[in-house]
Amino acid sequence: MATRSWGHRERLLALCGLGALIVLCGAVATAAGAAAGPGVALTGTALCCWELIGLWMHTAYRGGCHE
């Protein structure tokens, strides 16, 4: 049985979810006293924000906001 492959929107949402998970892991590591915790949390935040910007651009393009 053939399944539909993931579209661009689903990939963006999945990577944003991964970024949120990395932020959570960084917060736990920071609370536990790990020196790398804030860096991990910042990396997850950057990934999540980047993917949200991509999702916003994808939605704007698909919504007819382009010329």
N, C-alpha and C positions, 0 to 999 in steps of 0.2 A: 504494500500500500504506500503510495507516494504521500509525503508530507510537504507542507508548504515551508519553504526556507524562511529564515528570519529576515525581516526587512531592516532598513537602516534605522528606523525609529526604535525597534526592539533592541538592536545592538547598542544604541545610545543609552537606552534605559538600563540595560544590563550592566554596562560599564559604569554608569552613575551609581547603581546599586553596589557594585564592587568598591567604588570610591567611598561610599558611605560605610561599608564594612571595614575598610582600611582606617577610616576616621575613628570608628568605634574601637578597633584594635589599638590604635595609637593613644586613645584616651585611657584605655585600660592599662596600657604599658606606662603611661605617664603617672597614673594613680599608683601603680606598683613601684614607681621609683626608677624605671629604666631611663637611661640617658637618651636613648634614641626615640623615646615615645613622642615628644613634640614634633620631631622631624617626620615620623610616620604619619601622625595626624595631619600635618601640613601637606604631605604628599597626597593623602586621600582627599583632602579638601580641594586641592588643585585639580585632581582628576575629576572629582564630582562637578566642580564648577565648569571645567572645560567641556565635559559631556553635556551639561545643562545648556551651555551656550550653543553647542552643536544641535541640541534638540530644539532650541528656540529658533535657530536659523533654518533647520529642516522644516519646522512647522510654518514659519513665515513664507518659505519658498513654496511649500505645498498649498498654502492658503491663498495664493494669488497675489502676494505682496511684491513679487518681482516684476520687472518690466519685460 
